[in-house]
Amino acid sequence: MPVSRRQVLAGAAAVPLGALGAGTAQAASTQAGTAQASTQATAEASTAQASGYRIGIGIADVTGPAAENGMMGYSMPQQQTAGIHQRTRARAYVIDDGTRRIAFVNADLGAIFQSVHQAVLAELAQAYGNLYTEQNVLLNATHTHAGCGGYSHYAAYNLSILGFQEQTFDAVVGGIVEAIKAAHEDLRPGTISLGRGELTDASANRSRTAFELNPAADKAFFPLSIDPAMTVLRLAQEGRDTGAICWFATHGTSMTNANKLISGDNKGYAAYHWEHDQAGVRYLDGKAAFVASFPQTNSGDMSPNLNLKPGSGPTEDEFENTRIIGERQYRAAKRAYDASRPVGGAIDFRMSFVDMSTVDVDGRFTPDGTPRRTCTAAIGASMLAGSTEDGPGLPLPEGIRNPFLDALGGMDAPVSKELADAQAPKVVVVPFGAMKPYPWAPEVLPLQLVRIGSLYLVAGPAEFTIVAGLRLRRTVAAELGVPLENVLVQGYANAYSQYVTTPEEYDSQQYEGASTLFGRYTLPAYQQEFARLAAAMRAGEPVEPGPRPRDLTGKQLNFQPGVVFDSAPMFKNFGDVLTEAKSSYRRGEQVLVEFVTGHPKNNLRRTFLEVQQLVGGTWVRHADDGDWATKYRWARTVLGESKAVLTWDIPAGAAPGKYRLVHHGDWKHGITGAVTAFSGTSRAFVVG
């Protein structure tokens, strides 16, 4: 019987007496820099108007295989893709101040793994030399739990996927690079503005037990036990608004672990709603004129499931919840966007790799003032149980084996007394960092500090809880001498190493604490190392690059079966209609058509579905499988036979007229292995 994350070690150690002092000292330190920072911000605004920036935007598809690919997030082996509701996309921005530039990418992914970071940088180096490097490229994920998985080089994140999926990896890397190249080619004179607001009905604290262990000074900063901050960067090119980057903390778990349709989840919908519904972007028609992204901040303990159970809150429908939480983010972002004010200042960055398993932490950063040390990565028992508020995970159903796990030798590994003591009070169940032949999670991780005018992004490769993020922000703001509100934690950045809690939260060993890999003093280690980057940025000095992370390219295993062949039912051809549309529909009704199809892995098309409208005697695309109103489902029927189920929920605002559904696909020959494209078309029907 799985162990509940709320039951494991619930009565762990009490809060250290020194913790309150540490939090108070950080707050005082931050306040001391506020006056200086106010003068600095005023000077920067006038600098921006005098010098300006060059800005570029880009967007590309990163969807991956739409069938029989394990999904990343819940670690459920049974959760394999079986269609598309929303396409997932990478959204890129290049900002240049005339001296330095950054490339910022937010992607609808569960995580940015180190494998992706390495591959993207390698491709950018081939295309641009040293123009885009690990120093000035910031990759981050929305943390959707409804996207394709299997693109990490570390076993922990491929376990439920049955290994490394090269198609997914190529789609992710290729899409991110494509988006950056589009932004690079789009560079034009522009301006940036900064807006702020609050959103209080799109998140709930899913780890309240741990949150309550923090010092009063920290908890007082979040009176609702959530982080309501919405921070928006408004981008314009040559006087025309063309982009928005909207930071807000809430998990990408509105879609449950029972879902098998690819989706960008609530943040994917927020971006789609702004781009498609408000700005008129049509993704298959060429360059997007407006790119809106909704990156995470410190969302480690923030759930969009407002009733604190999977798929519950605001409604009991996961699709509606995705839309509502996404739309709430859009509306809050748009208010901040409309109220934004021009900002200026330099583009700057510092980045260093740090072995997070061996950091000697100065007492200035620990709750009790005692020097501490991080340790070899390990997970605790409640991590395996999953988050009960967002969805349980990893364990296989009884009687089912995982060949990938078997090939790795299973999860059993000796836990030394030294490691057990170092990770206490965590009860170690899998010592990720001690697994052979390679650790199951990276320990050499990229830490990056990026400045965009007056805004500073603390880019960390993990999921930080709101109080962990607050302490990290206070540390960096104090070191830089800037207001706290000008420093954001950019989580899920450049690599992935699970969670970061405060030491006090760690003691309760909830899901997040059990998933804090490097022990109780992981957060103080991050505070120390980011303070080092901030000090270097303030002084205008470089930082040492640190140890190089291992590259595990070519050392990957995969046990997910591929496509052997496709076959059509007797007396049928690929693209034939199995279930036909009716002759007419009213707005609000659903059109459903089924086709004979091949496996989506045969060709990762940019669309498998089109809704076409008859306009002036010509059929033109009206919608596709990237639209909210459509769903493309794939199902295997018999052996190599499969069907595509296409649906269109006719919007209330659909124009009257003639429409049809079109399915595009590819089938694989069983003898030659040749892949052949096909299309199928429904009857024309009238929408009245």
C-alpha positions in Angstrom: 0.0 0.0 0.0 1.5 3.4 -1.0 2.7 5.6 1.8 0.8 9.0 1.9 3.1 12.0 1.7 1.2 13.5 4.6 1.8 10.5 6.9 5.6 10.0 6.4 7.5 11.4 9.3 4.7 13.9 10.0 6.0 14.5 13.4 9.6 15.2 12.5 12.0 17.6 14.2 10.9 21.0 15.4 11.9 24.3 14.0 15.5 25.3 15.0 15.7 28.3 17.3 18.1 30.1 15.0 15.7 30.0 12.0 13.8 33.1 12.9 17.0 35.0 13.3 18.2 34.0 9.8 14.9 35.1 8.2 14.9 38.4 10.1 18.5 39.1 9.1 17.7 38.5 5.5 14.7 40.9 5.6 16.7 43.6 7.2 19.5 43.2 4.7 17.0 43.6 1.9 15.4 46.7 3.3 18.8 48.3 3.7 19.3 48.2 -0.1 16.0 49.7 -1.0 16.9 53.4 -0.9 19.9 52.9 -3.1 17.9 50.7 -5.5 15.2 53.3 -5.9 17.7 55.9 -7.2 19.2 53.2 -9.4 15.8 52.3 -11.0 15.1 56.0 -11.8 18.5 56.3 -13.5 17.9 53.1 -15.5 14.5 54.2 -16.8 16.1 57.3 -18.4 19.0 55.2 -19.7 16.5 53.0 -21.5 14.7 55.8 -23.2 18.1 57.1 -24.4 19.6 53.9 -25.7 16.8 51.4 -26.2 17.0 47.7 -27.0 16.8 45.4 -30.0 14.2 42.7 -29.4 13.2 39.6 -31.3 10.4 37.0 -30.8 10.0 33.5 -32.0 7.8 30.4 -31.5 8.0 26.8 -32.6 6.4 23.4 -32.0 7.9 20.9 -29.4 5.0 18.5 -29.3 6.6 15.1 -29.9 5.0 11.7 -30.5 1.2 11.9 -30.2 0.9 8.2 -29.4 2.5 5.5 -27.2 5.1 7.8 -25.6 5.2 8.1 -21.8 4.2 11.4 -20.4 6.4 13.5 -18.2 5.4 14.7 -14.8 3.3 12.2 -12.8 5.7 9.2 -13.4 2.7 7.0 -14.3 3.9 4.1 -16.6 0.3 3.7 -17.8 0.0 7.3 -18.9 1.1 7.2 -22.5 0.2 9.8 -25.1 -2.9 9.0 -27.2 -3.6 12.2 -29.0 -3.4 16.0 -28.8 -5.6 18.6 -27.2 -3.1 21.5 -27.2 0.2 21.5 -29.1 3.2 22.3 -26.9 5.4 25.2 -28.0 8.7 26.9 -27.3 8.5 30.7 -27.0 11.7 32.6 -27.5 12.8 36.2 -26.9 16.2 37.7 -27.8 16.9 41.1 -26.0 20.1 43.1 -26.9 21.2 46.3 -25.3 23.9 47.0 -27.8 26.6 45.5 -25.7 25.1 42.2 -24.5 22.2 40.0 -25.4 20.2 37.2 -23.8 18.0 34.5 -25.3 15.1 33.6 -23.0 13.0 30.5 -23.9 9.9 29.3 -22.1 8.7 25.9 -23.3 5.5 23.9 -22.7 7.5 21.0 -21.2 7.6 19.1 -17.9 11.2 20.2 -17.4 14.3 21.4 -19.2 16.7 18.6 -18.8 20.5 19.0 -18.9 20.5 16.9 -22.1 18.3 19.5 -23.8 20.5 22.3 -22.5 23.6 20.7 -23.8 22.1 19.9 -27.2 20.5 23.3 -27.8 23.8 25.1 -26.9 25.7 22.7 -29.3 23.3 23.5 -32.2 23.5 27.3 -31.4 27.3 27.1 -31.4 27.2 25.5 -34.9 24.9 28.3 -36.2 26.3 31.3 -34.4 29.7 30.6 -32.9 30.0 32.1 -29.4 27.0 34.5 -29.8 24.7 32.3 -27.7 26.3 30.3 -24.9 25.5 28.8 -21.5 26.1 32.3 -20.1 23.4 34.2 -21.9 20.8 31.5 -22.9 18.1 30.8 -20.3 15.9 27.8 -21.0 12.9 27.1 -18.8 9.8 25.0 -18.7 6.1 25.6 -17.8 6.1 22.3 -16.0 3.1 20.8 -17.8 2.4 17.3 -16.7 0.7 16.5 -20.0 3.6 16.5 -22.4 5.9 13.8 -23.8 8.7 12.5 -21.6 11.8 10.5 -22.2 14.2 13.3 -23.2 16.4 13.3 -20.1 19.8 11.5 -20.0 19.2 10.6 -16.4 17.4 7.4 -15.4 15.2 8.9 -12.7 13.3 10.9 -15.2 13.0 8.2 -17.8 11.8 5.3 -15.5 8.1 5.5 -16.2 8.8 6.3 -19.9 10.7 3.0 -20.4 13.8 4.8 -21.4 15.2 7.6 -23.6 12.9 8.6 -26.5 14.9 10.0 -29.3 11.9 11.3 -31.2 10.8 13.4 -28.3 14.3 14.6 -27.6 14.7 15.7 -31.3 11.3 17.4 -31.3 12.2 19.4 -28.1 15.7 20.4 -29.1 14.7 21.1 -32.6 11.8 23.3 -31.6 13.7 25.3 -29.0 16.5 26.0 -31.5 13.9 26.9 -34.2 12.3 29.4 -31.8 15.6 31.0 -30.9 16.6 31.3 -34.6 13.3 32.9 -35.4 13.8 35.4 -32.5 17.4 36.1 -33.7 16.2 36.8 -37.2 13.5 39.1 -35.9 15.7 41.5 -34.0 14.4 45.1 -34.3 14.6 48.3 -32.2 12.3 48.0 -29.2 11.4 48.8 -25.7 10.5 46.9 -22.5 8.0 47.8 -19.8 7.5 46.2 -16.4 4.1 45.6 -14.8 3.1 43.9 -11.5 -0.2 42.6 -10.1 -1.6 39.9 -7.9 -3.7 36.7 -8.6 -5.2 34.9 -5.6 -7.6 32.4 -7.2 -5.2 30.3 -9.4 -3.1 28.5 -6.7 -3.4 26.8 -3.4 -0.6 25.7 -1.0 -0.5 21.9 -1.3 2.1 21.5 1.5 0.6 23.6 4.3 2.0 21.3 7.0 5.6 22.1 5.8 4.8 25.7 5.2 3.7 26.2 8.8 7.1 25.1 10.1 8.8 28.2 8.7 9.6 31.3 10.9 6.8 33.8 11.4 8.7 36.4 9.5 8.6 34.3 6.4 5.0 33.1 6.7 3.9 36.7 7.2 5.1 37.5 3.7 2.5 35.1 2.4 -0.6 35.7 4.5 -2.7 33.5 2.2 0.1 30.8 2.1 0.4 31.3 -1.6 2.6 33.6 -3.8 0.1 35.8 -5.6 2.7 37.9 -7.5 2.2 38.3 -11.2 5.2 40.0 -12.9 4.9 40.9 -16.6 7.6 42.1 -19.0 5.9 43.9 -21.9 7.9 43.9 -25.2 7.4 46.2 -28.1 9.2 46.4 -31.5 9.3 49.7 -33.4 6.4 51.0 -31.4 4.2 47.9 -31.7 3.4 45.5 -28.9 4.8 42.1 -29.8 5.4 40.1 -26.7 4.7 39.4 -23.0 6.5 37.3 -20.4 4.3 36.7 -17.5 5.7 35.1 -14.3 3.4 33.4 -11.9 3.7 30.4 -9.5 1.3 27.6 -10.0 1.8 23.9 -11.0 1.1 22.6 -14.5 -1.2 19.9 -13.0 -4.8 21.0 -13.9 -4.8 18.0 -16.3 -4.7 14.8 -14.2 -2.7 11.6 -14.5 -5.6 9.9 -16.1 -5.3 12.2 -19.1 -3.5 10.9 -22.3 -3.9 13.9 -24.6 -0.9 16.2 -25.0 -1.6 19.6 -23.5 0.3 22.7 -22.4 -2.0 22.7 -19.3 -3.1 25.9 -17.7 0.0 28.0 -18.7 -0.2 26.6 -22.3 -3.9 27.7 -22.4 -3.0 31.2 -21.0 -0.4 31.7 -23.8 -2.8 30.3 -26.5 -5.6 32.5 -25.3 -3.6 35.6 -25.5 -1.8 34.8 -28.8 -4.7 33.1 -30.7 -7.9 34.5 -29.3 -6.7 38.0 -28.5 -3.8 38.7 -30.9 -5.0 36.7 -33.8 -2.0 34.4 -34.1 -2.4 31.4 -36.4 0.5 29.1 -35.7 0.6 27.3 -39.1 0.4 30.5 -41.1 4.1 31.6 -40.6 5.6 34.1 -38.2 3.7 34.9 -35.1 3.1 38.7 -34.6 2.7 38.3 -30.9 4.3 35.8 -28.5 3.0 35.4 -24.9 4.7 33.1 -22.4 3.8 32.2 -18.8 6.9 30.9 -17.0 7.1 29.6 -13.5 8.7 31.2 -10.5 8.8 29.4 -7.1 5.9 27.0 -7.6 7.1 24.0 -5.8 4.2 23.9 -3.3 1.7 25.8 -5.5 -1.2 23.7 -6.9 -3.8 24.9 -9.4 -6.2 22.3 -7.9 -8.0 24.7 -5.6 -9.8 21.9 -3.7 -6.4 20.2 -3.1 -7.3 17.0 -4.9 -6.5 16.0 -8.5 -8.8 17.6 -11.1 -10.8 19.4 -8.5 -11.2 23.2 -8.3 -12.6 25.4 -9.6 -14.7 22.6 -11.2 -14.6 18.8 -11.3 -13.7 18.8 -15.1 -10.0 18.8 -15.8 -10.4 20.5 -19.2 -12.5 23.3 -17.7 -10.0 23.7 -14.8 -7.2 24.0 -17.3 -9.1 26.7 -19.2 -10.2 28.6 -16.1 -6.9 28.7 -14.3 -5.2 29.6 -17.6 -7.7 32.4 -18.3 -7.3 33.8 -14.8 -3.5 34.0 -15.4 -4.1 35.7 -18.7 -6.5 38.3 -17.1 -4.1 39.1 -14.3 -1.2 39.3 -16.7 -3.1 41.6 -19.0 -4.0 44.0 -16.1 -0.3 44.2 -15.2 0.7 44.5 -18.8 -1.7 47.4 -19.4 -0.4 49.2 -16.2 3.3 48.5 -17.0 5.8 51.3 -17.1 8.9 51.6 -19.3 12.1 50.4 -17.7 15.7 50.4 -18.8 19.2 49.3 -17.8 21.7 46.9 -19.0 21.5 43.3 -20.1 23.8 41.2 -17.9 24.4 37.6 -16.9 26.5 35.3 -14.7 26.4 31.6 -14.9 28.4 28.9 -13.1 28.2 25.1 -12.8 28.1 23.9 -9.2 28.4 20.4 -7.8 25.4 20.6 -5.5 26.3 17.4 -3.7 29.6 18.8 -2.2 28.9 22.4 -1.2 30.4 23.7 2.0 27.8 26.2 3.3 28.9 29.1 5.3 27.0 29.7 8.6 25.7 33.0 7.3 23.2 31.0 5.2 22.0 28.4 7.6 19.2 28.7 10.1 21.3 28.2 13.1 24.5 29.9 11.9 26.5 26.7 11.9 28.5 25.8 8.8 27.0 22.8 7.0 27.5 20.6 3.9 25.3 19.2 1.2 25.4 15.5 0.4 24.9 12.8 -2.3 21.5 13.0 -4.0 18.7 10.8 -2.6 14.9 10.7 -2.4 12.7 9.8 0.5 9.7 7.6 0.9 7.0 10.2 0.4 8.5 11.2 -2.9 7.5 7.7 -4.3 4.0 8.2 -3.0 3.6 11.4 -5.2 1.6 14.5 -4.5 -1.9 13.5 -3.3 -3.2 16.9 -4.2 -2.0 16.8 -7.8 -1.7 13.0 -8.5 0.2 9.9 -7.2 2.9 8.5 -9.3 5.7 6.0 -9.9 4.7 2.5 -8.6 3.7 0.0 -11.4 0.5 -1.9 -11.1 0.9 -5.3 -9.5 2.3 -7.9 -11.8 3.7 -5.5 -14.4 7.4 -5.2 -14.8 9.5 -2.3 -16.1 12.2 -3.6 -18.5 14.1 -0.3 -18.3 14.3 -0.5 -14.5 15.3 -4.2 -14.7 18.1 -3.3 -17.1 19.3 -0.7 -14.6 19.4 -3.4 -11.9 16.3 -2.1 -10.0 16.0 0.6 -7.4 17.6 -1.3 -4.6 21.0 0.1 -3.6 22.8 0.2 -0.3 22.4 3.4 1.7 25.5 4.1 3.8 25.2 5.3 7.4 27.0 8.4 6.3 24.4 9.2 3.7 21.5 8.3 5.9 22.8 10.7 8.6 23.5 13.5 6.1 20.0 13.2 4.6 18.2 12.9 8.0 15.4 13.2 8.9 14.7 11.9 5.4 14.3 8.1 5.2 16.3 7.4 2.1 14.7 4.9 -0.3 16.8 5.5 -3.5 20.2 7.1 -3.3 20.1 8.7 -6.8 23.6 10.0 -6.6 25.1 6.7 -5.7 23.5 4.6 -8.5 25.7 2.8 -11.0 27.1 3.1 -13.6 25.9 6.8 -13.5 23.9 8.7 -11.0 20.2 8.8 -11.7 20.0 12.6 -11.4 22.6 15.3 -12.2 24.7 16.7 -9.4 26.7 19.3 -11.4 24.0 21.9 -12.1 23.8 25.3 -13.9 23.2 28.3 -11.7 22.4 31.5 -13.7 21.7 35.1 -12.8 20.2 37.2 -15.6 19.5 40.9 -15.6 17.0 42.4 -18.0 17.0 46.1 -17.3 15.8 46.5 -13.7 14.6 42.9 -13.5 16.8 40.1 -12.2 16.1 36.4 -12.7 17.6 33.8 -10.4 17.5 30.9 -12.7 17.6 27.6 -10.8 17.4 24.0 -12.0 14.7 23.0 -9.5 11.2 23.5 -8.1 11.5 26.0 -5.2 8.7 26.3 -2.6 7.4 29.9 -2.1 9.4 30.4 1.1 12.5 28.9 -0.3 12.1 31.3 -3.3 11.6 34.2 -0.9 14.8 33.5 1.0 16.7 33.1 -2.3 15.3 36.4 -3.6 16.2 38.2 -0.4 19.7 36.9 -0.5 20.2 38.0 -4.1 18.4 41.4 -3.7 20.5 42.2 -0.6 23.8 41.3 -2.5 22.8 43.4 -5.5 21.3 46.3 -3.5 18.0 46.3 -5.4 14.3 46.1 -4.2 13.1 42.6 -3.5 10.3 42.9 -6.1 12.9 43.3 -8.8 14.3 39.8 -8.2 12.4 36.7 -9.3 13.2 33.1 -9.0 13.0 31.5 -12.4 12.5 27.8 -11.6 12.8 24.8 -13.9 15.8 26.5 -15.6 18.5 24.9 -17.7 18.4 21.5 -16.0 16.2 19.7 -13.5 17.0 18.3 -10.0 13.5 18.1 -8.4 12.6 20.2 -5.3 14.2 22.8 -3.0 12.5 23.4 0.4 13.6 25.4 3.4 15.5 23.4 6.0 12.4 23.8 8.3 10.1 22.4 5.5 12.5 19.6 4.9 12.1 18.3 8.4 8.4 17.5 7.8 9.4 15.2 4.9 6.3 16.0 2.8 6.6 15.2 -0.9 8.6 18.3 -1.6 11.1 17.7 1.3 11.5 14.0 0.3 12.3 15.3 -3.2 14.9 17.8 -2.1 17.8 15.8 -3.3 20.9 17.2 -1.7 19.8 17.2 1.9 18.5 19.6 4.5 20.9 22.4 3.5 20.2 22.4 -0.2 18.5 25.8 0.0 21.3 27.5 2.0 23.8 26.1 -0.6 21.8 27.8 -3.4 21.6 31.0 -1.4 25.4 31.0 -1.0 26.2 30.2 -4.6 23.7 32.7 -6.0 25.0 35.4 -3.6 28.4 34.7 -5.2 27.0 35.3 -8.7 25.2 38.4 -7.5 28.4 39.8 -6.0 30.2 39.3 -9.2 27.5 41.0 -11.2 27.4 44.0 -8.9 31.2 44.3 -9.1 31.3 43.7 -12.9 33.6 40.7 -12.5 33.4 37.3 -14.2 32.9 34.0 -12.3 34.6 30.7 -12.6 32.6 28.4 -14.9 32.9 25.5 -12.4 33.1 21.8 -13.1 31.7 20.5 -16.4 28.5 18.3 -16.2 28.8 14.9 -17.7 27.5 14.3 -21.2 25.6 11.0 -21.4 24.8 11.2 -25.1 25.1 7.7 -26.7 24.7 5.9 -23.3 20.9 5.7 -23.3 18.5 2.7 -23.2 15.0 2.5 -24.6 12.5 -0.3 -24.1 9.4 1.5 -25.6 8.4 -0.5 -28.7 8.5 1.4 -32.0 6.2 1.2 -35.0 6.5 -2.2 -36.7 3.9 -1.8 -39.4 0.4 -0.3 -40.1 -2.5 -2.0 -41.7 -5.9 -1.0 -42.8 -9.1 -3.0 -42.1 -10.3 -5.3 -44.8 -11.8 -3.4 -47.7 -10.6 -0.1 -46.3 -7.8 2.3 -47.2 -5.8 4.7 -45.0 -7.8 7.9 -44.7 -11.2 6.3 -45.2 -14.0 7.5 -43.0 -15.2 5.0 -40.3 -17.7 7.3 -38.6 -19.1 10.2 -40.7 -20.1 13.7 -39.8 -23.8 14.6 -39.8 -25.1 16.9 -42.5 -25.6 19.9 -40.2 -24.8 21.2 -36.7 -25.6 24.1 -34.5 -23.1 26.2 -32.6 -22.2 24.5 -29.3 -22.5 21.0 -30.7 -19.6 18.6 -31.3 -18.6 17.2 -34.7 -17.0 13.7 -34.5 -15.4 11.9 -37.4 -13.3 8.7 -37.2 -10.7 7.7 -39.9 -8.5 4.7 -40.7 -5.1 5.9 -39.8 -1.4 5.0 -39.2 0.8 5.5 -36.2 1.6 9.2 -35.4 5.2 8.2 -34.7 5.7 7.7 -38.5 5.8 11.4 -39.0 5.7 14.1 -36.3 3.5 16.3 -38.3 2.7 19.9 -37.3 -1.0 19.0 -37.6 -3.0 15.8 -37.9 -6.3 17.6 -38.0 -7.8 20.5 -39.9 -11.2 22.1 -39.7 -11.7 23.5 -43.2 -14.3 26.1 -44.2 -15.6 26.7 -47.7 -14.8 30.4 -48.5 -15.5 31.7 -52.0 -15.5 28.3 -53.5 -12.2 27.3 -51.8 -11.6 25.1 -48.8 -9.4 27.1 -46.3 -8.1 26.0 -42.9 -10.3 27.3 -40.1 -8.8 25.4 -37.1 -6.2 22.7 -36.5 -5.1 20.3 -33.7 -3.4 23.1 -31.9 -6.7 24.8 -31.2 -8.7 24.5 -27.9 -11.9 23.5 -29.6 -10.4 20.5 -31.3 -9.2 17.1 -30.1 -7.2 14.5 -32.0 -7.4 11.0 -30.4 -5.5 8.0 -31.6 -6.4 4.4 -30.7 -5.1 1.0 -31.6 -7.8 -1.3 -32.7 -6.3 -4.7 -33.9 -2.6 -5.4 -34.2 -1.3 -2.9 -36.7 -4.7 -1.3 -37.2 -5.6 2.0 -35.6 -8.1 4.8 -35.9 -8.0 8.6 -35.5 -11.0 10.2 -33.7 -11.3 13.9 -34.6 -13.6 16.2 -32.7 -14.5 19.9 -33.1 -16.6 21.6 -30.4 -18.2 24.3 -32.5 -17.6 27.7 -30.8 -20.5 30.0 -30.1 -18.9 32.5 -32.4 -18.3 30.2 -35.4 -19.5 31.8 -38.7 -22.4 30.1 -40.4 -21.4 28.1 -43.5 -20.0 24.8 -44.9 -17.2 23.0 -43.1 -15.4 19.7 -43.2 -12.8 17.8 -41.1 -9.6 16.6 -42.7 -7.2 14.1 -41.2 -3.5 13.9 -42.2 -1.4 10.9 -41.4 1.3 8.4 -42.5 1.4 4.6 -42.6 4.3 2.3 -42.5 4.7 -0.7 -44.9 5.3 -4.0 -43.0 7.8 -5.4 -45.5 9.8 -2.4 -46.9 9.4 -0.1 -43.9 8.5 2.7 -46.3 6.3 5.5 -44.8 3.6 6.9 -47.0 1.5 10.0 -46.4 -2.3 10.1 -46.8 -5.2 12.4 -46.1 -8.9 11.7 -45.4 -11.8 14.1 -45.6 -15.3 14.0 -44.0 -18.4 15.0 -45.8 -19.2 18.7 -45.9 -21.6 19.8 -43.2 -23.4 23.0 -42.5 -23.0 25.1 -39.3 -26.1 27.2 -38.8 
